[in-house]
């Protein structure tokens, strides 16, 4: 039996532990905070109880999962693990320190993985003597429910480590995609425009939050509008990912954070978990009604979807992932109704190109720069899928 180590007992850590234990692995969860470990243990018990009540799993299976998971406050407990997945805070120095310490504890064959959503795998690995065994294994929250996992090798990751790790995660019932070690990988890179361009539309006074959310749900069939989704994810998390991606892309203008989200972050309006974000979630609060103007709604949708498709095309152009993995990542990682490259084919790349060139001419900003690959494909009258 492969023994799995999980570093961090927060929602992500305990979620990954549940997935691994459900697949039949012995799991050790480590946290420096003993009260956090107790909270994680209680939380998992509650989750498994609900799954039994809903008849998703049997009582016997719930017991088996619980018995496979142990909790530790000492890293030395990981000495016989075959794979360790770090799910600590998004801080490079913290992650490097953890990986450096792990190397002195685990065997030479133990794979060290980070669940980072936006930090460089190569940078994290640089703290280790043996960088060949370090890679990214990025789950999406909540890990037991979200099917997608991004597999990210660093520049020195051994190909066998990448392939073996991917097969293991596949065996857990997850859908894996392979991503290049670039800021945000696939999902957190491509999805920036869903939030960023929507905020830009709001800041210009074109529409309010409720109207923009309505437009993306109504005309794009997105399950949640951008502001609803940011409040659900947490504006603390979403803002920090945006800031990290922007900084790591050498301050590329299309990833530039907004003052609107920064102010919410500063005010600790994190969304549902804090009771207030773009919307008020306090008891008795009335959610604002959207302005259901079809022309305005289509204009908003067209602008946001064009930015999203352009970023997906650029990611393909820069070999971040294959076209299949790019589309799979967005449908399975953030529940987009369609893969963006396939969506681009349907709308027509010429139409997307026109929207972007019109915006670029109007604003004179590089953020609306069309991908070189898009321009080339329009010129050659090509599609991504036949």
C-alpha angles and dihedrals in degrees: 000000000000111000115217126205121204122195113205127034098216124116093286096045095049090044093055089045090054091051093049094046091047086056088056102260127137106242133197118197116202128197132157089219110077093192089054089054091052090048090050091050092050091045093052091048089053092048093050091047090055091048090053091048090051089047091239090128135010124252088247091055091048090052091048091052092049093049092050092058122077128178126225139181094192123076089212087076086077094064095112099036120124095200130022121192115197115211100170127134119305096262121123096209092050092050093046091051091051093049092046091053093045092058090065092052110039131066122266090254097054113115116225116208135179125212090205114149098205114001123106114267089205091055092049091048092051089078089065130080090217105046093168093083098050123098143144122263104180118191123187124233123288089033097195091055106034110081100201126093122176115216111205123183118198119227092271100037112129111246090228090056090052095047095043092047092049092051090049093052090045088055088057088065095258129134110236130200127188116233135185117244096258128128112293091002105224112321101034090046100046095038094057090090093057088064102026099050092042090054089048090054089052095046090053089056092243093129142342126252095266093050093048091048090049092049094053092046095043101043101022099036090227110164091227131022117238096259093045089049095048090051089049094048093042125255090236091061097037094048093048092050090050091049092047094048091048093050093045091051088059091256096306106189097227090063096045113138120237131241088228093064093037091057091049089049091050091048089050090240091151097162130246095357092056096038094245137058129124083336132037112247097179119125112282094012114145117225111229118250118240124239099246097208108152096204092049092044093053091047091054093046093047092052096048096042091049090056092047094049091045091054092048090051091048090050089053091047090053093047096244089144142333119280090250093052092045092055093041092051094056096045096044100031102046101010097246110176092234140012108266096232091050088046089052090055090052097048091040124250090237089059092048091048091051092051092051096044090049090051092045091051093046097048101026088221130140091220088082094052109139117232116261088231092055092052090048093049093048090050091051093040092236134154131205092233126032 
